[in-house]
Amino acid sequence: MIKAILCDRDGVLINSEIVNIGASLQSLADMEVQTEKADEMIVMGKHPKDYVADFVEKYHIDGEEFLMRRKVIYRKMLFEANLFSDTVAILHELKKRGLYTGLVTSANRDITHDILDHFSLRSLFDIIVTFDDCKKRKPHPEPYLKGAELLHVTPAECLVFEDSQIGLRAAKDAGMMCVIRINEKNKSLNFHEADLVLHDLHEVGNFIKKLCEEEK
């Protein structure tokens, strides 16, 4: 039985995957790099420390300068991003049903708490797991396993909301079910391992209800 929802931040809760990508590409452009469409996939779903080496090798840039430029641009863009109203609504609904809720992100703790406070979302989550709370990041399952541990539930009792192949891999390797939220940036990617792929997370309520009925 599903007892907890573990939700990714960028591209699922907040329309910030485009910010993650945009800040990185803008930083490269400011460093006089002519970027390619393929660079978006290098960035998607990852912490910048996990892909800066790719850009250093590909474009022969200064990695520290890239990270410094990106941090400034990213923070400014992030607070201008929009929430995904369907995600917020379904999380509120499921929390009222008695399910635990957790945010599990590869982003840093400080910026994550700041953005949750900015959108008045801190109380929506029972636990928050960030980059600073784990030794390994997605696609390693540790962040999601940490979330389950903090909520005192088993991995099999968790349903994950994700939008990236890296996040899906982390959830499945943690032994959890995973729903993928489709957006403009990930719609062409392969999510065949997902338990459900949706454009609107409002439908998750019926999915969970069906799971509960099957277990009776």
Number of C-alpha atoms within 10 A of each C-alpha: 15 19 22 26 24 28 26 24 24 24 26 25 24 22 19 22 27 21 22 26 23 18 22 25 22 18 22 20 12 13 15 11 15 10 14 8 8 8 15 18 14 16 22 22 27 23 17 20 11 13 14 20 15 15 20 14 11 10 15 11 17 14 17 12 13 21 15 11 18 23 16 12 17 19 15 13 15 20 15 11 15 12 17 16 16 16 20 17 13 17 26 15 14 18 18 10 10 10 16 23 26 24 24 26 27 25 20 14 15 11 14 20 14 13 17 16 12 11 12 10 13 17 10 16 18 17 18 20 23 21 19 14 17 14 9 13 23 24 22 18 21 19 27 33 22 19 27 25 12 14 17 12 16 17 24 15 15 29 24 28 29 29 31 27 21 17 28 27 20 24 30 20 17 22 18 23 22 26 23 25 21 21 17 10 16 18 12 9 12 10 19 10 15 18 16 16 19 14 13 16 22 17 13 20 13 10 13 16 12 11 12 12 9 9 7 6
